[in-house]
């Protein structure tokens, strides 16, 4: 059993290498398709002039003195929307590079809502100092390479194209557009954005509205809802999922309005901790399943060797250490076969083929090693039962430890029952007599 840990360790190293290559292939695919996407915005940015106190040096009677004065500087005021509604549909796709597969998605999103009239109360700016004509609407999209069409904004019924760049927000790359009709007396500042964006791994949103409503639908059957807020309603079926979020601005750590003279509202993890959304990658991939199955390798070795040992004790059969070694090698090769097959076919079929090959190899060899086909059939049936039960455990993500522990207790009880009448202190074989013992 201890010697069997050596090839198991080598197979683990092969698994790590193949997993690293798989990760590199996925990164190559997503780097051209689109990475994980985070949608933040929109944000209304209004420039304004205000007075700031500064210290200047000047020469007075031949002496240099520092005096306090004020300057008129241009600043930026940022306003978040009152209401923000998002409707989206995610269409998952599977892309391949060589034998490796990556799950990506196309998302069609519609953002709508409204802003309250911008208020400069508390910012010490008169209405004449506010540059209303320079007002800009900004939105952040993590990976703009995934935007496969022109982004346009519908602002108070007027369609305006969004362009990249501009005054960046501290949350990532932005697109922006200059918006007309923004004044302190504006009655309604409504917006609507409809666009498509490619991505991979996850789609997340920032709760920039005072009240946020997000609804996502997809044909992806195995979503993982993550972030600071979980859906208030979800429906997950083999045909896909539907999820609805309702989030207020009380759950975030940044304000509804700020200026560039204020401390950074997104300092630290304030922005990241407010995100919520869905992950569209399998919770357990084939490499993770292979890794979990290798953890049961020592269990296979111990159980099969224990069965051979029981045969040695109960019947006049002798198993040579070389034969134990060959059987252990056959059991270890199962994991290498499982790893190689799971990269080209589904994990279930790979497990079936590998388990069948290992079982037939060990059972066929046991027929000669134990000297009876009936005993070899018992070994084969027992090994097939163990493989089947381990497969069930691998598919149980939440109860795997419970099922595995129960199986160990059952197998230990079976071993105790099979050896209950054996006199372990007997040192002679049935062919020996007490007088022959030295």
Buried (B, 14 or more C-beta within 10 A) or exposed (E): BEEBBEBBEEBBEBBEEBBEBBEEBBEEBBEEBBBBBBBBBBBBBBBBBBEEEEEEEEEEEEEEEEEEEEEEEEBBBBBBBBBBBBBBBBBBEEBEEEEBBBBBBBBEBBBBBBBBEBEBEEBEBEEEBBBBEBBBBBBBBBBBBBBEEEBBBBBBEEEBEBEEEBEEBEBBBBBBBBBEEBBEEBEEBBBBBBBBBBBBBBBBBBBBBBBBBBBBBBEBEBBEBBBEBEBEEBEBEEEBBBBBBEBEBEEBEBEBBBBBEEEEBBEEEEBBEBBBBBBBBEEBBBBBBBBBBBEBBBBBBBBBBBBBBBBEBEEEBEBEEEBBEBBBEBBBBBBBBBBBBBBEEEBBEBBBBBBEBBBBBBBBBBBEBBBBEEBBEBBBEBBBEBBEBBBEBBBEEEEBEEBBEEBEEEBEEBBEEBBEEEEEEEEEEEEEEEEEEE
